[in-house]
């Protein structure tokens, strides 16, 4: 299942630390969620929990999800979201209890299986994690999600052949599955297959054009291919979402400079300085660019 709304994108979490793009997201509702098919009153504890989670107010979200479960002990969406809140807080034991509660009643809930697998990985229980990922793939045969989650597991472990196999299986099952295409792209980029990586990053971005990790990966490919214009456009899109990363502004400044866009390069360097005033690289580059700009205006 892919996430298409702003709220849903805000709810997703990374399956494994350090691996962008593989999602274990909340099934969220405002009135009716396309992924859940269950009505939820606008002023319910559940929806207040979703709103608090969107705002990063996890204690309040936990309180509301607990109240939702008091009202309805079979509200498994609330129980799943409660588990994710604990997971986000690093409370792995509490998260596992809630995921397991969901699975007692919904043993084929692929997202709960993958989420519990994530906890098992973080606890160093790889065998249990893999078994849960296999169950998730069997439970949801039409979705790329559990297969790309398995790919992320192998990618984290450095087993890139198995990771690539799992990612390719995910996009075979679900051709538009962005995390699967993104996983393939990362591995191909690491292996130096720039054309293949570029194609897969573009396919992943077609599914989720706001994913910063995908935008940066696609930009890196184009930089390596000497496509400064293409890399620039992708970095600009990424910086809409992460304006507080000085290294990206410096990278963008270099791309502008390579294209003779000196004023844009200077503006990017000032952005970098605003984010990181102590960055020693900014001052000398500004001095050089101002000198070049003055020469062009003589």
N, C-alpha and C positions, 0 to 999 in steps of 0.2 A: 504494500500500500504506500503510495507516495503522498507527501503532504503538500497541499496546494494553497492554503490560506495563510495569511500573516500570523494569525493566532496559532495555527497548527505548527508552523515553522518555529515559532518561539518556544513551543513545548518540547521539541525533540531534544534528545541527549545523545552524546557520543557513546557507542557501545563499548569501545575499549579506549583507554587513555592513549592519546598520541596518534590515533587513527581517525582522520576526519572522514565524514561522509556516511558512515554506517550508522543507521539510526535505530534507536529504541524509543519511539515517541509515545506520548500520551494520546489516548483516544479522547479528544476533548469535545465539549458540547457548549453551545450557547443556548440554542433551543433544541435543534436536532442536528446531530453530527452525522455526516454522510458515512463515516466509518462505523458508527455504532447502531444506528437505526432505532434508538430508544429516545422517547420524549423525556425532557428534563425541564421542569418549570424554571422560568427565567430567574426567579428570586430564591432558588434552592440553595442549600448548603453546598451541594456539588458545584454549581456554577460559580458561587462565591469562591470556592476553593480554586477553581480554574483561574479566576481573575487574579486572586492573590498570587498564584504560581506565576502567572504572566508578569507580575510586577516584581518577582523575586522575593516575595514575602512568604518564605516557606513556613515559619511557625504558624502564621494565620491560615495558610492553605491546609496544613496538617490538622488544625483545629476544625476547620470546616468539613474536611473529608471524614474525620471521626464522627462529627455530628450527623453527616449524611448516612454513615453506617449505623449509627444508633437508630435513626429513623427507619432504615431499611438494611438489615444485615446482609441481604443478597445484592447490594449495589456494588457489583464487582468492578465497575469502572472507577468508582470512588476508592475502592480498595487498591486497585492497580496504581492509581495516581498517588495515593498515600505512600505506597511502596517507593515510587519514583522520588517523592519528596525526601524520604529517608535516605535513598540512594544518593541523591544530590548532596545531602548533608554528610555523606560518608558514614552513615549509620548502617553498616552492611547487615548486621544481625537483624535489626528491625525491618530493613527492606526485605530480607529473605523471608521472614515470617509472613509478611503481607503478600509477597509473590506466591508463596506456597499456599496461602489461603485461597488466592484466586484459582490456582491450579487444582486444588481439591474439588472445586465445583466446575471448573472449566479446564479439564486436563489437556485439551488441544488448543489452548490459547497460545498462539505462536509468540506473541509479543511478551507475554509473561514468561514463557520458556526461555526466550533469548535474554530477557532481563535477568532472570535468575542465573542463567549461564554467566552473565557478566559478573554477578556477585561471586560466583564460584571461581572465576578466573582471578578476581582480585584477592580471593582467599588462597590462591595457589592450588586449587582443586581442578586441574585441567581435565582429568578423566571425566569427572562429573559434568564439567562444562560442555565438553564435546558430546556427551550423551544427550544433554538437554538440547543442544543445537541440532542434533540428528532428529530428535523428537519434533522439534519445531519445523524442520523441513518436511517431515512426513505429515505433520498436521496441516500445513498450508502449502499444498502442492502447486498452487497457481501464483504464488508470490515469490518475487526475488529476494524479499527481505531476509528470511532466515538463512538463505544461501550466501548472501553477501555478508551477513553476520559471521558465518563460518569462515568466509574468506578473510574477514578482518582478524579473526582469531589466528589463523595461520600466518597472516601478514605480520602480526605483532610478534609471533614466534620466529619469524625469519624464514619460514618455509614458503618461499615465494611460488614454487611450482604448484603446491596444493592450494595456495591462496588464489592463484590465477585460475586454476581449474574451478574453484568454487565461485569466483566472480563471474566467470564465463557461463557457468550453469545458471547463475541468477539472471543474467540478461537473456539467456535462451528461454527460460520460463517466463520472464517478463521483460520484453525487449526495451521498454522505456525506463528500466529501473536505474535511476541515477547513481546510487551508491555502488552498484555493480560496475557500471561503466567507469566511475571514478576510481575504483580499486584496480581495474585493468589498466587504466591510464597511469596510475602511480607506478605500477610494476614495470610497465613498458618504458616509462621515462627512466626509471632506475637502470634498465637494461640498455638504454641508449637508442631505443626505437622511437625516434622523435615523431615520425609520420603517424605511426600507430597510436602513440600517446596523444597526439593532437586530435586525432579523430575521436578517441574515446573521451577525452576531456570535453570536446564539443558536444558529444552525445549526452554526457552527464549534465552539462550546463543547460541543455535543452529541457531537461527534467527539473532542474533547480538552478536558475540563473543567478540567484543571490548567495549561493554557497561560496564563502570566501576562500576556503581551501581549494575548491575547484578553480575559481578564478585565478588564484595565485599559481596553481599548477599549470593551467593553460597558458598563463603569461610566461612562465619559466620556459615552457616548450618553445614558444615563439621567440623569446630572447635567444635561445640556443640556435634557432633557425635563422637568426639575423632579421627577424620580422619585427622591427622596432615599433612600427605603427600598430600592429596587432597586439603586441605586448602592452603598449601604452594604454590602449582602449580597455584591456582587461584589468590592468592595475588601477585605472581610474574607477572602474566599477567596484573593485574590491575596497578601495579607500572610501567609498560612500558609506561602507559599513564599519570600517576599522580606521578611523581618522587619527587614532592615538598611537600609531606605530611609526616611529621616526624612520626606521630602516626602509619601510615601503616608500616613504616620501623621498628618501635619498635615491632609492632605486628608480623611482619615477623621474626624478630630476636628471639622472644619467640618461634615461631614454629620451627625454625632451632635448637634452643637449646634443645627443647623437643625431637628432633630426633638425638641428639648427634652431630649435624653439627656445631661444635663450631667455626670454621673459617668462615663459612658462616654467623653465628650469629654476629660475630665481624664485618664483612664487612657491614652487614645491620645496625648495630649500628653506624658505621662511616658515613654511608649515612644519618642516622637520624641527627647526629651532623652537617653534612654539610648543611642540610636544616634548622636546628634550633640549632645554637651553644649554646644557653642559656638553652637548655632543661636539667633540673636537673636529669632526670632519666638515661641519657646516661652514664655519668661518672662512677657511681657505678657499673652499669651492665658491662661496659667494663672491669673494674678492676677485677670483679668476673670471667668473662669469660677468661681473660688472665691468671688468676691464675689456672683455671681448665685446660686450654690448656697446660700450663707449666707442670702441674701434669701428664697429659697423655703422655708427651714426655720424662718423666724421665725414 
